[in-house]
Amino acid sequence: MENAGDPVEQKECSERKRRDSFGILDGCDSCSEGSSSSCSSEDSDEDACPLPASLPVIKTNGQVYTYPDGKAGMATCEMCGMVGVRDAFYSKTKRFCSVSCSRSYSSNSKKASILARLQGKPPTKKARVLQKQPLMAKLAAYAQYQANQHSQVKTKAAVPQDTFDWGDYIGTGDIKGAPVSCFKHAPMGTSWEDIAEGLRVEVLNSDNSFPMKVYWIASIIKLAGFKALLRYEGFDSDAGQDFWCNLCVPDIHPVGWCASGGKPLVPPRSIQHKVSNWKVFLVKRLTGAKTLPSNFSAKVQESMQIPFKKLMRVEVVDKTHLCRTRVALVEQVIGGRLRLVYEESQDGSDDFWCHMYSPLIHSIGWSRSIGHRFKRSDVSKKLEGQVDAPGQLFAKVKDVDQSGDWFKDNMKLEAIDPLNLSAICVATVRKVLADGYLMIGIDGSEAADGSDWFCYHSTSPSIFPAGFCEINNIELTPPRGYTKLPFRWFDYLSESASVAAPVKLFNKDVPNHGFVPGMKLEAVDLMEPRLVCVATVTRIVHRLLRIHFDGWENEYDQWVDCESPDLYPVGWCQLTGYQLQPPAVQGECPYKCPFKCLSECPVCFKDSFLCVLALDFPHAYSFLQAHA
């Protein structure tokens, strides 16, 4: 056993203290290894509040960090490359080390950094320096522990994550959910026209004393997607027992189902005394009333059948090089959403989520047929059961006539930036492919090798003629580095000696989609496509919807087409079993921190460690301010 007082070890501990530059948590590294006396507070210049010995330890890059729960481990900021404790990071999926990095991710200048990290390029010099400093990670670990200790402090949470319920969120007021008929790709999307308020259904009676299931008649008071606010017959104008229910779950039936199946119809116990003859009451109430189609349940089940199966092979966009596609295997299917694993992935972690009708996936051989770049797989042996997905399973695009007046290389247009979906940018046609497909590049931020070009069909609702944003009062993002502001197309075309793509070549069809501003829905965060979130339609421009993710800043909004397969009705996640991400929690710092925070996080004890440190270690806070 080593001597805890060995002078060599004491020297090493001293060296560590100098490297850390600040001794607030010195001693944590070696204490976790069991040789604590050589790095105890007695050897420190300042007394440090020790972390509890029960905290687990995580090692990374030769450094030892304490971590409150030992589950999630470390994380690397996707913007600057800084390494730190994951729970101290920001964003829904803990991808950024600070609010600044989180916001920069959505800015026009983020693209180069994102592509560099996706392509495995080294982080910036600043990021490499930060990675060598364990101080911030230690402070974050301590702050998270402190936060857990104060978890009993109440915050003004809008919707707790583990108890989110659409019914409570929408309530009985004026908030509306987009009708199911707005989502043609969703279950029952083409069979929902007859579902309306006032419809009668037979549902489970939760207000009874019987040991078996009993049912009663209820009427639809309000509709929001698949969800309906129901009121038992007999309550009249009394809303005290109203309840929300998903109309597509098995326990919702048309009127008459109980009679045909021999199921008991029993009025709620709290109103049984109000009517002497319930049979006469129901006959009077239900005469002339509408109910669900008799085959409603069968239609629901039929509409939820998904043709894609596990181990089907497809071509999908390469998320690290948008300009090309790769072969991927269907690994998981949930409600039409596919988890695709790239064929060369050894452990199955290199995946990509999209809907089966997404324009990002195609049948095997598609890339070669239109002249699109394609990365060949090095996998020579196929897994048993693999089969190429049939071509008829994929979304179809309109046939176009490319003869005569058509798109040409270097024509200018406006396009939604696929790396920043909140922005519509000045863009250029870089290459014209077959079957109406175009390779598009964002002006001023393209990679030299064209690896960030992206493929849109000429009928895509994500590309627009020059002047579209100005006409529709949308902010157009000019090329990076372009200083002649405000941006004017006439001047830019003249300076770049280029021409705008003719307006007649763009898709001008605007369907009667049914969306209105303020409607609630469930929407995929296309910057993190495995997440489906609570969202709101905030603006409509022709067929273009501005989607806002509830609880998040407007800079995270995304422009999405009204027929996008990444939008779903309220209740879709519950129906399909997909996890719904609730609105971001809002609240106030429970510590009443007297210091000005370096971050702007609304819940300091949860997403930031600076307020906690400010209370317990004012000198630490001053140090951070001086070195921020």
C-alpha positions as CSV (number, residue, x, y, z in Angstrom):
1,M,0.0,0.0,0.0
2,E,1.3,3.4,-0.9
3,N,2.1,5.9,1.8
4,A,-0.4,8.7,1.9
5,G,2.3,11.1,3.0
6,D,4.7,10.2,0.2
7,P,6.5,13.4,-1.0
8,V,6.2,12.5,-4.6
9,E,2.5,12.2,-4.4
10,Q,2.3,15.5,-2.5
11,K,4.2,17.1,-5.3
12,E,1.8,15.6,-7.9
13,C,-1.1,17.0,-5.9
14,S,0.5,20.4,-5.8
15,E,1.0,20.3,-9.6
16,R,-2.7,19.5,-10.1
17,K,-3.7,22.5,-8.0
18,R,-1.6,24.8,-10.1
19,R,-3.0,23.4,-13.3
20,D,-6.5,24.0,-12.1
21,S,-5.7,27.6,-11.3
22,F,-8.4,27.8,-8.7
23,G,-8.5,25.6,-5.6
24,I,-12.3,25.6,-4.9
25,L,-12.6,21.8,-5.4
26,D,-9.0,20.8,-5.3
27,G,-8.6,17.4,-3.7
28,C,-11.6,15.8,-5.4
29,D,-9.4,14.0,-8.0
30,S,-7.3,11.9,-5.7
31,C,-9.9,11.6,-2.9
32,S,-11.9,9.4,-5.2
33,E,-9.0,7.0,-5.5
34,G,-8.8,6.4,-1.8
35,S,-5.5,8.3,-1.1
36,S,-7.2,11.4,0.3
37,S,-4.8,12.6,2.9
38,S,-2.2,13.9,0.5
39,C,-4.8,16.2,-1.2
40,S,-6.9,17.1,1.7
41,S,-8.0,20.6,2.6
42,E,-5.0,20.8,4.9
43,D,-2.8,21.1,1.8
44,S,-5.0,23.7,0.1
45,D,-4.5,27.4,0.2
46,E,-8.3,27.8,0.7
47,D,-10.8,25.6,2.5
48,A,-13.0,23.8,0.1
49,C,-16.4,22.4,0.7
50,P,-15.9,18.6,0.1
51,L,-18.2,16.6,-2.0
52,P,-20.0,13.7,-0.3
53,A,-18.0,10.5,-0.5
54,S,-21.1,8.7,-1.8
55,L,-21.0,10.4,-5.1
56,P,-19.9,8.1,-7.9
57,V,-16.8,8.9,-9.9
58,I,-16.4,9.2,-13.7
59,K,-13.0,9.1,-15.4
60,T,-12.3,10.7,-18.8
61,N,-9.1,11.8,-20.5
62,G,-7.0,11.0,-17.5
63,Q,-9.0,13.3,-15.2
64,V,-11.4,12.2,-12.5
65,Y,-14.7,14.0,-12.1
66,T,-17.4,13.5,-9.5
67,Y,-20.9,13.3,-10.8
68,P,-24.2,13.5,-8.9
69,D,-26.0,10.4,-10.2
70,G,-23.4,8.6,-12.2
71,K,-25.7,7.8,-15.1
72,A,-25.3,10.2,-18.0
73,G,-21.6,10.9,-17.7
74,M,-19.7,13.5,-19.6
75,A,-20.8,15.4,-22.7
76,T,-19.0,17.4,-25.4
77,C,-20.5,20.7,-26.6
78,E,-21.5,20.4,-30.2
79,M,-20.8,24.1,-30.8
80,C,-17.4,24.8,-29.2
81,G,-16.1,21.3,-28.2
82,M,-15.9,21.9,-24.5
83,V,-16.1,18.8,-22.3
84,G,-18.2,18.9,-19.1
85,V,-20.8,17.2,-17.0
86,R,-23.8,16.3,-19.1
87,D,-26.5,17.5,-16.7
88,A,-24.9,21.0,-16.6
89,F,-25.3,21.3,-20.3
90,Y,-28.1,23.1,-22.1
91,S,-30.8,22.3,-24.7
92,K,-33.4,19.5,-24.7
93,T,-30.7,16.8,-25.2
94,K,-27.8,18.5,-23.2
95,R,-25.8,19.3,-26.3
96,F,-24.4,22.7,-25.4
97,C,-22.1,23.9,-22.6
98,S,-23.7,27.4,-22.4
99,V,-26.7,29.5,-23.5
100,S,-24.3,31.3,-25.9
101,C,-23.4,28.0,-27.6
102,S,-27.1,26.9,-27.7
103,R,-28.1,30.2,-29.3
104,S,-25.2,30.2,-31.7
105,Y,-26.3,26.8,-32.9
106,S,-29.4,28.5,-34.4
107,S,-27.5,31.4,-35.9
108,N,-26.3,31.8,-39.5
109,S,-22.7,31.3,-38.4
110,K,-23.2,27.8,-36.8
111,K,-23.1,25.8,-40.0
112,A,-19.3,25.5,-40.4
113,S,-18.9,24.4,-36.8
114,I,-21.6,21.8,-37.1
115,L,-20.3,20.3,-40.3
116,A,-16.8,20.3,-38.9
117,R,-17.9,18.3,-35.9
118,L,-20.1,16.0,-37.9
119,Q,-17.2,15.3,-40.2
120,G,-14.8,14.5,-37.4
121,K,-12.7,17.6,-37.7
122,P,-10.9,18.8,-34.6
123,P,-12.5,21.6,-32.5
124,T,-11.2,25.1,-32.6
125,K,-8.2,26.2,-30.6
126,K,-10.4,27.7,-27.9
127,A,-12.2,24.4,-27.6
128,R,-9.0,22.4,-27.2
129,V,-7.9,24.7,-24.4
130,L,-11.2,24.3,-22.6
131,Q,-11.0,20.6,-22.8
132,K,-7.8,20.7,-20.8
133,Q,-9.5,22.5,-17.9
134,P,-11.4,20.2,-15.5
135,L,-12.4,23.2,-13.3
136,M,-15.7,24.0,-15.1
137,A,-16.7,20.3,-15.0
138,K,-15.9,20.1,-11.3
139,L,-17.9,23.2,-10.6
140,A,-20.8,21.9,-12.6
141,A,-20.7,18.6,-10.7
142,Y,-20.8,20.3,-7.4
143,A,-23.6,22.7,-8.5
144,Q,-25.7,19.8,-9.7
145,Y,-25.3,18.0,-6.4
146,Q,-26.4,21.2,-4.6
147,A,-29.3,21.5,-6.9
148,N,-30.4,17.9,-6.0
149,Q,-30.1,18.8,-2.4
150,H,-32.5,21.7,-3.0
151,S,-34.9,19.8,-5.1
152,Q,-37.7,20.2,-2.6
153,V,-37.8,23.9,-3.4
154,K,-40.8,24.6,-5.6
155,T,-40.6,26.4,-8.9
156,K,-43.4,27.7,-11.1
157,A,-43.4,24.8,-13.4
158,A,-45.8,25.2,-16.3
159,V,-46.0,21.5,-17.1
160,P,-44.0,18.9,-15.2
161,Q,-42.3,16.6,-17.7
162,D,-43.4,13.3,-16.2
163,T,-47.1,14.4,-15.8
164,F,-47.8,16.2,-19.0
165,D,-51.3,15.8,-20.2
166,W,-52.7,17.4,-23.4
167,G,-56.2,17.8,-21.8
168,D,-54.8,19.8,-18.9
169,Y,-52.6,21.8,-21.2
170,I,-55.4,22.8,-23.6
171,G,-58.1,23.0,-21.0
172,T,-61.6,24.2,-21.8
173,G,-60.7,27.7,-23.1
174,D,-60.0,29.0,-26.6
175,I,-56.9,27.0,-27.3
176,K,-57.4,24.7,-30.3
177,G,-55.7,21.6,-31.5
178,A,-55.3,21.2,-35.3
179,P,-58.0,18.8,-36.7
180,V,-56.8,15.3,-37.6
181,S,-58.0,16.0,-41.2
182,C,-55.1,18.5,-41.5
183,F,-52.7,15.5,-41.4
184,K,-53.3,13.2,-44.4
185,H,-50.3,11.0,-43.5
186,A,-51.6,10.4,-39.9
187,P,-53.9,7.6,-38.9
188,M,-57.5,8.4,-39.8
189,G,-56.2,11.6,-41.6
190,T,-58.5,10.9,-44.5
191,S,-61.5,9.6,-42.5
192,W,-62.0,12.3,-39.9
193,E,-64.5,14.6,-41.6
194,D,-67.5,13.2,-39.8
195,I,-66.0,13.5,-36.3
196,A,-67.3,16.7,-34.7
197,E,-68.5,18.2,-31.5
198,G,-71.8,16.9,-30.3
199,L,-71.1,13.4,-31.4
200,R,-72.2,10.7,-28.9
201,V,-70.0,7.7,-27.9
202,E,-70.0,4.9,-25.4
203,V,-67.2,5.0,-22.9
204,L,-66.1,3.5,-19.7
205,N,-68.0,4.8,-16.7
206,S,-65.4,5.7,-14.1
207,D,-68.0,6.8,-11.5
208,N,-69.4,3.5,-10.4
209,S,-69.1,0.8,-7.7
210,F,-69.2,-2.3,-9.8
211,P,-66.3,-4.7,-9.9
212,M,-66.5,-5.1,-13.7
213,K,-66.3,-2.7,-16.6
214,V,-69.5,-0.7,-17.2
215,Y,-70.2,1.9,-19.8
216,W,-72.2,5.1,-20.3
217,I,-73.0,7.5,-23.1
218,A,-70.9,10.7,-23.4
219,S,-71.0,13.6,-25.8
220,I,-68.0,15.4,-27.4
221,I,-67.7,18.9,-26.0
222,K,-64.4,19.9,-27.6
223,L,-62.0,18.3,-30.1
224,A,-58.2,18.7,-30.3
225,G,-56.6,16.3,-32.7
226,F,-57.3,12.8,-31.6
227,K,-58.3,14.1,-28.1
228,A,-61.8,14.9,-27.1
229,L,-63.3,16.5,-24.1
230,L,-66.2,14.3,-23.1
231,R,-69.2,14.8,-20.8
232,Y,-71.5,12.0,-19.5
233,E,-75.1,12.2,-20.5
234,G,-77.2,13.5,-17.7
235,F,-74.7,16.2,-16.5
236,D,-76.2,18.8,-18.8
237,S,-74.3,22.0,-18.3
238,D,-72.3,20.7,-15.3
239,A,-68.7,20.5,-16.5
240,G,-67.4,19.2,-13.1
241,Q,-66.9,15.6,-14.4
242,D,-65.7,16.4,-17.9
243,F,-62.7,14.4,-19.0
244,W,-60.3,14.2,-22.0
245,C,-59.9,11.0,-23.9
246,N,-58.2,9.8,-27.1
247,L,-61.0,8.8,-29.5
248,C,-58.9,6.1,-31.1
249,V,-58.2,4.0,-28.0
250,P,-60.0,0.7,-27.7
251,D,-62.5,1.7,-25.0
252,I,-64.3,4.3,-27.2
253,H,-67.3,2.9,-29.1
254,P,-70.2,4.0,-31.2
255,V,-73.6,4.2,-29.6
256,G,-75.2,0.7,-29.8
257,W,-72.0,-1.2,-29.2
258,C,-73.0,-2.2,-25.6
259,A,-76.4,-3.4,-26.7
260,S,-74.9,-5.5,-29.5
261,G,-72.2,-7.0,-27.3
262,G,-74.2,-7.4,-24.1
263,K,-72.2,-4.9,-22.2
264,P,-73.9,-3.0,-19.3
265,L,-74.8,0.7,-19.7
266,V,-74.9,2.2,-16.2
267,P,-75.3,5.9,-15.4
268,P,-72.6,7.6,-13.2
269,R,-73.3,7.1,-9.5
270,S,-73.3,10.8,-8.8
271,I,-76.3,11.5,-11.0
272,Q,-78.3,8.2,-10.7
273,H,-80.8,9.9,-8.5
274,K,-81.6,12.7,-11.0
275,V,-83.7,10.5,-13.4
276,S,-86.2,7.8,-12.5
277,N,-86.2,6.1,-15.9
278,W,-82.8,6.2,-17.6
279,K,-84.0,4.2,-20.6
280,V,-86.6,6.7,-21.5
281,F,-84.1,9.5,-20.9
282,L,-81.6,7.9,-23.3
283,V,-84.1,7.3,-26.0
284,K,-85.1,11.0,-25.9
285,R,-81.5,12.3,-25.8
286,L,-80.2,10.0,-28.6
287,T,-83.0,10.4,-31.1
288,G,-81.4,12.1,-34.1
289,A,-78.0,12.3,-32.5
290,K,-74.9,11.3,-34.4
291,T,-72.3,8.7,-33.3
292,L,-69.1,7.1,-34.6
293,P,-69.2,4.9,-37.7
294,S,-69.8,1.3,-36.7
295,N,-66.5,0.3,-38.3
296,F,-64.6,3.1,-36.6
297,S,-62.3,0.9,-34.6
298,A,-61.5,-1.3,-37.7
299,K,-60.6,1.9,-39.6
300,V,-58.3,3.0,-36.9
301,Q,-56.5,-0.3,-36.9
302,E,-56.3,-0.4,-40.7
303,S,-54.9,3.2,-40.9
304,M,-52.1,2.3,-38.4
305,Q,-50.7,-0.5,-40.6
306,I,-47.2,0.4,-41.6
307,P,-45.7,-1.3,-44.8
308,F,-42.1,-0.7,-43.8
309,K,-40.6,-3.6,-41.8
310,K,-37.4,-4.2,-39.9
311,L,-34.2,-4.9,-41.9
312,M,-35.6,-3.3,-45.1
313,R,-32.8,-1.5,-47.0
314,V,-33.2,2.1,-48.1
315,E,-31.1,5.0,-49.4
316,V,-31.2,8.0,-47.0
317,V,-29.3,11.3,-46.8
318,D,-25.9,11.1,-45.1
319,K,-26.3,13.2,-42.0
320,T,-22.5,14.0,-42.0
321,H,-22.4,15.0,-45.7
322,L,-25.8,16.3,-46.9
323,C,-24.7,16.2,-50.5
324,R,-24.8,12.4,-50.6
325,T,-26.9,9.4,-49.6
326,R,-26.0,6.1,-47.9
327,V,-27.6,2.7,-47.5
328,A,-29.4,2.2,-44.2
329,L,-31.5,-0.5,-42.6
330,V,-34.9,0.0,-40.9
331,E,-34.2,-0.9,-37.3
332,Q,-37.4,0.4,-35.6
333,V,-40.9,1.5,-36.8
334,I,-43.2,3.6,-34.6
335,G,-46.3,5.1,-36.1
336,G,-44.7,5.4,-39.5
337,R,-41.5,7.0,-38.1
338,L,-38.4,4.9,-39.0
339,R,-35.2,4.6,-37.0
340,L,-32.7,3.9,-39.8
341,V,-29.2,2.6,-38.9
342,Y,-26.5,3.2,-41.5
343,E,-25.3,-0.1,-43.0
344,E,-21.7,0.4,-42.0
345,S,-22.6,1.1,-38.3
346,Q,-20.8,-1.5,-36.2
347,D,-22.8,-1.0,-33.0
348,G,-26.1,0.4,-34.4
349,S,-25.6,3.8,-32.9
350,D,-25.1,5.7,-36.2
351,D,-28.8,6.2,-36.9
352,F,-31.2,8.6,-38.4
353,W,-34.9,9.2,-37.7
354,C,-37.5,10.2,-40.3
355,H,-41.0,9.5,-41.4
356,M,-41.6,6.8,-44.1
357,Y,-43.0,9.5,-46.4
358,S,-40.0,11.8,-45.8
359,P,-38.3,13.2,-49.0
360,L,-35.0,12.2,-47.4
361,I,-35.4,8.5,-48.0
362,H,-35.6,6.6,-51.3
363,S,-35.5,3.1,-52.8
364,I,-32.2,1.4,-53.4
365,G,-30.7,2.6,-56.7
366,W,-32.4,6.1,-56.6
367,S,-29.2,8.0,-56.3
368,R,-27.6,6.4,-59.4
369,S,-30.8,6.9,-61.4
370,I,-30.8,10.7,-61.0
371,G,-27.1,11.3,-60.8
372,H,-27.0,12.0,-57.0
373,R,-23.8,11.5,-55.0
374,F,-23.7,8.2,-53.1
375,K,-21.4,6.7,-50.6
376,R,-20.9,3.0,-51.3
377,S,-21.0,0.6,-48.3
378,D,-18.0,-1.4,-47.3
379,V,-20.3,-4.1,-46.0
380,S,-20.0,-7.2,-48.2
381,K,-22.2,-9.6,-46.3
382,K,-25.9,-8.9,-45.7
383,L,-27.7,-9.8,-42.6
384,E,-30.2,-12.6,-42.8
385,G,-33.6,-11.2,-43.6
386,Q,-32.4,-8.0,-45.3
387,V,-34.5,-7.0,-48.3
388,D,-34.6,-3.9,-50.4
389,A,-37.7,-1.8,-49.6
390,P,-40.1,-1.9,-52.6
391,G,-40.2,1.3,-54.6
392,Q,-44.0,1.8,-54.2
393,L,-43.6,2.4,-50.4
394,F,-41.9,5.7,-50.9
395,A,-43.4,9.2,-51.3
396,K,-44.0,10.1,-55.0
397,V,-43.0,13.4,-56.5
398,K,-44.7,15.1,-59.4
399,D,-43.4,14.5,-62.9
400,V,-41.9,17.6,-64.5
401,D,-40.8,18.5,-68.0
402,Q,-37.1,19.6,-67.9
403,S,-37.0,20.5,-71.6
404,G,-37.1,24.1,-72.6
405,D,-37.0,26.8,-70.0
406,W,-35.8,25.0,-66.9
407,F,-33.5,25.4,-63.9
408,K,-29.8,25.9,-64.7
409,D,-26.6,25.8,-62.7
410,N,-25.9,29.1,-60.8
411,M,-29.4,30.4,-60.9
412,K,-30.4,32.2,-57.7
413,L,-33.4,31.5,-55.4
414,E,-34.5,31.5,-51.8
415,A,-34.4,28.2,-49.8
416,I,-35.0,27.0,-46.2
417,D,-31.6,26.2,-44.8
418,P,-31.7,22.5,-43.8
419,L,-29.1,23.2,-41.0
420,N,-31.1,26.1,-39.6
421,L,-34.8,25.6,-40.3
422,S,-35.7,28.9,-38.8
423,A,-34.0,30.7,-41.7
424,I,-34.9,31.2,-45.3
425,C,-31.6,32.1,-47.1
426,V,-30.2,33.3,-50.4
427,A,-29.3,30.2,-52.3
428,T,-27.9,28.9,-55.6
429,V,-28.7,26.0,-57.9
430,R,-25.4,24.2,-57.9
431,K,-26.3,21.2,-60.1
432,V,-29.4,20.1,-62.0
433,L,-30.1,16.4,-61.6
434,A,-32.5,14.1,-63.4
435,D,-36.3,13.7,-62.7
436,G,-36.6,17.3,-61.5
437,Y,-34.1,17.2,-58.6
438,L,-31.7,20.1,-57.8
439,M,-28.6,20.4,-55.7
440,I,-28.8,23.6,-53.7
441,G,-26.2,25.6,-51.8
442,I,-26.6,28.4,-49.3
443,D,-24.7,31.5,-50.5
444,G,-21.8,32.6,-48.3
445,S,-21.5,29.5,-46.2
446,E,-20.9,26.6,-48.6
447,A,-18.1,24.1,-48.0
448,A,-15.3,24.2,-50.6
449,D,-16.0,20.6,-51.6
450,G,-19.8,21.1,-51.8
451,S,-20.4,18.6,-48.9
452,D,-23.2,20.8,-47.5
453,W,-25.2,21.0,-50.8
454,F,-28.6,19.5,-50.3
455,C,-31.1,18.0,-52.7
456,Y,-34.6,19.5,-53.2
457,H,-37.1,18.5,-55.8
458,S,-38.1,21.3,-58.1
459,T,-41.7,21.0,-56.7
460,S,-40.4,21.2,-53.1
461,P,-42.3,23.7,-50.9
462,S,-38.9,24.5,-49.3
463,I,-37.5,26.5,-52.3
464,F,-38.9,29.9,-53.4
465,P,-38.3,32.4,-56.2
466,A,-36.2,35.5,-55.5
467,G,-38.3,38.1,-53.7
468,F,-40.6,35.6,-51.9
469,C,-39.5,36.7,-48.5
470,E,-39.8,40.4,-49.2
471,I,-43.3,40.0,-50.7
472,N,-44.5,38.0,-47.7
473,N,-42.7,40.1,-45.0
474,I,-40.3,37.3,-44.0
475,E,-36.8,38.1,-42.9
476,L,-34.4,36.8,-45.6
477,T,-31.0,35.7,-44.4
478,P,-28.3,37.3,-46.6
479,P,-25.1,35.5,-47.5
480,R,-22.6,35.4,-44.7
481,G,-20.2,38.3,-45.0
482,Y,-22.4,40.3,-47.3
483,T,-22.3,43.9,-46.0
484,K,-24.5,45.8,-48.4
485,L,-27.6,45.9,-46.2
486,P,-30.5,45.9,-46.4
487,F,-30.2,43.1,-48.9
488,R,-31.7,43.8,-52.3
489,W,-32.0,41.1,-54.9
490,F,-31.5,43.5,-57.8
491,D,-28.2,44.7,-56.5
492,Y,-27.0,41.2,-55.5
493,L,-27.8,39.7,-58.9
494,S,-25.9,42.5,-60.6
495,E,-22.9,42.2,-58.3
496,S,-22.7,38.4,-58.7
497,A,-23.4,38.5,-62.5
498,S,-26.2,35.9,-62.0
499,V,-29.8,35.5,-62.8
500,A,-32.8,34.5,-60.7
501,A,-34.6,31.3,-61.4
502,P,-37.9,32.0,-63.2
503,V,-40.9,32.2,-61.0
504,K,-43.0,29.9,-63.2
505,L,-40.7,27.0,-62.3
506,F,-41.7,26.9,-58.6
507,N,-44.5,25.1,-56.9
508,K,-47.4,27.5,-56.4
509,D,-50.0,25.0,-55.3
510,V,-51.6,26.0,-51.9
511,P,-53.9,23.2,-50.6
512,N,-56.8,24.0,-48.3
513,H,-54.9,22.7,-45.4
514,G,-57.1,23.8,-42.5
515,F,-54.4,25.2,-40.2
516,V,-54.8,28.6,-38.5
517,P,-52.4,30.4,-36.2
518,G,-52.6,29.3,-32.6
519,M,-53.4,25.7,-33.3
520,K,-51.6,23.1,-31.2
521,L,-50.0,20.0,-32.6
522,E,-47.1,17.6,-32.1
523,A,-44.1,18.3,-34.3
524,V,-40.7,16.8,-34.9
525,D,-37.8,18.9,-34.0
526,L,-36.0,18.6,-37.4
527,M,-32.7,19.6,-35.9
528,E,-33.0,16.6,-33.5
529,P,-35.4,14.4,-35.6
530,R,-35.9,11.7,-33.0
531,L,-37.8,14.2,-30.8
532,V,-41.5,14.9,-31.2
533,C,-42.5,18.0,-29.2
534,V,-45.5,20.0,-28.1
535,A,-45.8,22.8,-30.6
536,T,-47.9,25.7,-31.9
537,V,-48.6,27.1,-35.4
538,T,-47.6,30.8,-35.0
539,R,-47.7,32.0,-38.6
540,I,-49.0,30.8,-42.0
541,V,-47.6,32.0,-45.4
542,H,-49.5,30.3,-48.2
543,R,-48.6,26.6,-47.5
544,L,-45.7,27.4,-45.2
545,L,-46.2,27.0,-41.4
546,R,-44.0,28.6,-38.7
547,I,-43.8,26.0,-36.0
548,H,-43.0,27.2,-32.4
549,F,-41.9,24.7,-29.8
550,D,-43.7,25.5,-26.6
551,G,-41.5,26.8,-23.8
552,W,-38.6,27.5,-26.1
553,E,-37.3,30.8,-27.5
554,N,-38.5,31.9,-31.0
555,E,-35.1,31.3,-32.5
556,Y,-35.8,27.6,-32.3
557,D,-38.9,28.0,-34.5
558,Q,-38.9,26.1,-37.8
559,W,-40.5,26.7,-41.2
560,V,-42.4,23.5,-42.2
561,D,-44.7,22.7,-45.1
562,C,-48.4,22.2,-44.3
563,E,-48.2,18.7,-45.7
564,S,-45.0,17.7,-44.0
565,P,-45.0,14.1,-42.6
566,D,-43.2,15.5,-39.5
567,L,-46.4,17.2,-38.1
568,Y,-49.0,15.2,-36.2
569,P,-52.3,15.8,-34.4
570,V,-52.6,16.2,-30.7
571,G,-52.6,12.7,-29.2
572,W,-50.6,11.1,-32.0
573,C,-47.7,10.1,-29.6
574,Q,-50.2,8.5,-27.1
575,L,-51.9,6.6,-29.9
576,T,-48.7,5.2,-31.5
577,G,-46.6,4.8,-28.3
578,Y,-44.0,7.4,-29.4
579,Q,-42.5,9.6,-26.6
580,L,-43.7,13.2,-26.5
581,Q,-41.4,15.9,-25.4
582,P,-43.4,18.3,-23.2
583,P,-42.9,22.1,-23.2
584,A,-39.8,23.4,-21.6
585,V,-40.3,24.1,-17.9
586,Q,-40.3,27.8,-16.9
587,G,-39.6,29.0,-13.4
588,E,-37.6,31.3,-11.2
589,C,-34.3,30.7,-9.3
590,P,-35.3,29.3,-5.9
591,Y,-32.1,30.6,-4.3
592,K,-33.0,34.3,-4.8
593,C,-29.5,34.8,-6.1
594,P,-28.2,38.4,-5.4
595,F,-25.6,38.1,-8.2
596,K,-26.1,38.8,-11.8
597,C,-26.0,35.5,-13.6
598,L,-23.6,34.9,-16.5
599,S,-26.3,32.9,-18.2
600,E,-29.9,33.7,-18.9
601,C,-31.3,30.3,-18.0
602,P,-34.8,30.6,-16.6
603,V,-34.3,27.8,-14.1
604,C,-30.9,28.4,-12.5
605,F,-30.9,25.5,-10.2
606,K,-31.6,23.1,-13.0
607,D,-29.7,24.2,-16.0
608,S,-27.0,26.5,-14.6
609,F,-24.6,26.2,-11.8
610,L,-23.6,29.8,-11.5
611,C,-26.3,30.9,-9.1
612,V,-25.6,28.0,-6.8
613,L,-21.9,28.9,-6.7
614,A,-22.7,32.6,-6.2
615,L,-24.4,31.8,-2.9
616,D,-22.0,29.2,-1.5
617,F,-18.7,30.5,-3.0
618,P,-18.9,34.3,-3.9
619,H,-15.1,34.2,-4.5
620,A,-15.7,31.5,-7.1
621,Y,-18.3,33.5,-8.8
622,S,-16.1,36.6,-9.0
623,F,-13.4,34.4,-10.5
624,L,-15.7,33.1,-13.2
625,Q,-16.9,36.6,-14.0
626,A,-13.3,37.8,-14.4
627,H,-12.4,34.8,-16.6
628,A,-15.7,34.4,-18.6
